[in-house]
C-alpha cells in the first residue's frame, strides 16, 4: 500500500486495516497484529501504528487483553 505522506498517515493505515477486517482477513477472537508488526509492514512509526489500532479499538472492532495484545471483536 502506498501512503500519501502529505496528509496524516495513521488514518490511512487504519483504513487499510479496517478494509482487511471487513474482508475477513482477521477472524473474530483472532489475535490482531501488534503495533511493531504494523509499523514495519507500513514503514511508519510505532506511534502511528498505535493511533491506527486505537482508532479501530474505539470503533469497537478490536479489544485488548493486558499483556496479551489486541484481538478481533466478533458479533455479539
C-alpha positions as CSV (number, residue, x, y, z in Angstrom):
1,X,0.0,0.0,0.0
2,X,1.4,3.4,-1.0
3,X,0.8,6.0,1.7
4,X,0.2,9.7,0.9
5,X,2.8,11.3,3.2
6,X,1.4,14.8,2.6
7,X,-1.5,14.1,4.9
8,X,-1.7,12.3,8.3
9,X,-0.7,8.7,7.8
10,X,-2.4,7.0,10.7
11,X,-6.0,7.3,9.2
12,X,-4.7,5.7,6.0
13,X,-3.2,2.8,7.9
14,X,-6.4,2.4,10.0
15,X,-8.4,2.4,6.7
16,X,-6.3,-0.4,5.3
17,X,-6.6,-2.4,8.5
18,X,-10.4,-1.7,8.5
19,X,-10.6,-3.0,4.9
20,X,-8.8,-6.2,5.9
21,X,-11.2,-6.7,8.8
22,X,-14.2,-6.2,6.6
23,X,-12.7,-8.6,4.1
24,X,-12.5,-11.3,6.8
25,X,-8.7,-11.5,6.7
26,X,-8.8,-11.5,10.5
27,X,-11.4,-13.7,12.2
28,X,-13.3,-12.9,15.4
29,X,-11.3,-13.8,18.5
30,X,-8.0,-14.0,16.5
31,X,-5.0,-12.0,17.8
32,X,-4.5,-8.9,15.7
33,X,-1.0,-7.9,14.6
34,X,1.0,-5.9,17.1
35,X,1.9,-2.3,16.6
36,X,5.6,-3.3,16.0
37,X,4.5,-5.6,13.1
38,X,2.1,-3.0,11.7
39,X,4.7,-0.3,11.8
40,X,7.2,-2.5,10.0
41,X,4.7,-3.5,7.3
42,X,3.6,0.0,6.5
43,X,7.0,1.6,7.2
44,X,5.6,4.0,9.7
45,X,6.5,4.9,13.3
46,X,5.2,2.7,16.2
47,X,3.2,5.7,17.5
48,X,1.4,5.9,14.1
49,X,0.6,2.2,14.3
50,X,-0.7,2.7,17.8
51,X,-3.0,5.6,16.7
52,X,-4.4,3.3,13.9
53,X,-5.1,0.5,16.3
54,X,-6.6,2.8,18.9
55,X,-9.0,4.1,16.2
56,X,-10.1,0.5,15.5
57,X,-10.5,-0.2,19.2
58,X,-12.6,3.0,19.6
59,X,-14.8,1.8,16.8
60,X,-15.4,-1.4,18.7
61,X,-13.6,-3.6,16.1
62,X,-10.8,-4.7,18.5
63,X,-10.4,-5.3,22.2
64,X,-7.2,-5.5,24.2
65,X,-6.2,-8.0,26.8
66,X,-3.5,-6.5,29.0
67,X,-0.2,-8.3,28.4
68,X,-1.6,-10.4,25.5
69,X,-2.4,-7.8,22.8
70,X,-5.3,-6.8,20.7
71,X,-7.9,-9.2,19.4
72,X,-10.7,-9.0,16.7
73,X,-14.1,-8.4,18.3
74,X,-16.9,-10.6,16.9
75,X,-20.6,-10.0,16.6
76,X,-22.2,-10.4,20.0
